[in-house]
Amino acid sequence: MITDTAVASPVSGSTDAAAIGDRYRAIRTATESIAEPLAPEDCVVQTMTDVSPTKWHLAHVSWFFETFILIPHHPRYRQLNPQYAYLFNSYYLQAGERHCRDRRGYISRPTLGEVFEYRAYVDERLQELLSAADPELLETIAPLIEIGLNHEQQHQELMLTDIKHVFSVNPLRPAYHDLPHEPSPPAAPLGWVDAEGGLCEVGHDGRGFAYDNETPRHRYYLEPYLLADRPVTNGEYVAFMEDGGYERPEMWLSEGWATVEASGWTEPFYWEKRDGHWWTYTLAGMREVDENEPVCHVSYFEADAYARWSGARLPTEEEWETAATGLPIRGNLLEAGRLHPAPADGAGLCQMYGDVWEWTRSQYSPYPGYEPLPGALGEYNGKFMCNQFVLRGGSCVTSETHIRQTYRNFFTPDATWQFMGIRLAKDV
């Protein structure tokens, strides 16, 4: 599991080869520490299309550095195995042919050991390139390495969400790590924070690293609104369920209700009832649902239905970002080691970062004046701006050095396997 010693601060914009190399080593080490508790057999399983085997994640992030940095910029680079380019490309059409996403679990070879050899090979050549780079080359590759490192941090999060799904369908319900469960104090009643609204600026301001979909910074007018001071808890969500939440179509979007009927949803993902009590699968194994923790693994459809039932709505991403202005980036994030949402701890607007990704009502679409990056890297975000919704704030498996106020995550409205939760808003 990731440890504090494997964390490095971002060095966005830096052209200091030593600093870039240190950050590179730290993040690459953190990825391997996430895989460390797993057996080789764990690393090859794919349980649904959205889930990739751990072995594939480990190889794909190395393919990224190889494809976008080493091959174009290292004059003596030779691929360890040219077939890896086909096996470990994900969705970059301009980067060449790729193996089918839903068949990544078929890849028994290369072995896990050979994938780690591939990682070491790429690491050695990348450090070699850095150490020999002149100022002009360093200025060219530094931003590409930073993109690659942020890309790897995204896959660190996916490794944990995916192995959770893999273990959850195993009848033995194995645990990824140990997490002693201590009874939590009752959650404070849900409170509301006033926001004046008005003309605001949203989007990244250009200082430090950001993905292209966070830009450009632009003006946006907000009506006054109220934002809940914490996410919705399991106990509050159970009240929705007990009031027929999954049986009353009037509370659901049409497509959401069709999904409920087609998929047979009756509770949040990973929940099951035992002897009259709700239990859930966690990375620490099965445990009884704690009513004071934020509800997690709910889809946009479920979040929207709950908001309607409660007489509220989901916030827009502009409301969320404006409310987060000035708040420190700290909370129950990956480095805390909990890997599970925690009850609210504090007064005022809390848990904006960590615990659960918070659904917004905003469609994932380009900002005014948005331009994707040129070439294959432009496929990273822009081509997904259709039929998805934005989430904000990070989760308990997001690195504190990866999340920021302007970060835009996005998923289809029926997705549930990510650590997704609910924060409410109201019109004034």
Buried (B, 14 or more C-beta within 10 A) or exposed (E): BBEEEBBBEBBBEBBEBEBBBBBBBBBBBBBBBBBEEBEEEBBBBBBEEBBBBBBBBBBBBBBBBBBBBBBEBBEEBEBBEEEBBEBBBBEBEEBEEBBEEEEBBEBEEBEBEBBBBBBBBBBEBBBBBBEEBEEEBBEBBBBBBBBBBBBBBBBBBBBBBBBBBBBBEEEEEBBBBEBEEEEBEEBBEBBBBEBEBEEBEBBBEEEEBBBBBBBBBBEBEBEEBBBBBBBBBBBBBBBBBEEEBBEBBEBBBEEBBBBBEEEEBEBBBBBEEEEEEBBBBBBBBBBEBBBBBBBBBBBBBBBBBBBBBBEBBBBBBBBBBBBBEEBEBEBBBBBBBBBBBBBBEEEEBBBBBBBBBBBBBBBBEBBEEBEBBEEBBBBBBBEBBEEBBBBBBBBBBBBBBBBBBBBBBBBBBBBBBBBBBBBBBBEE
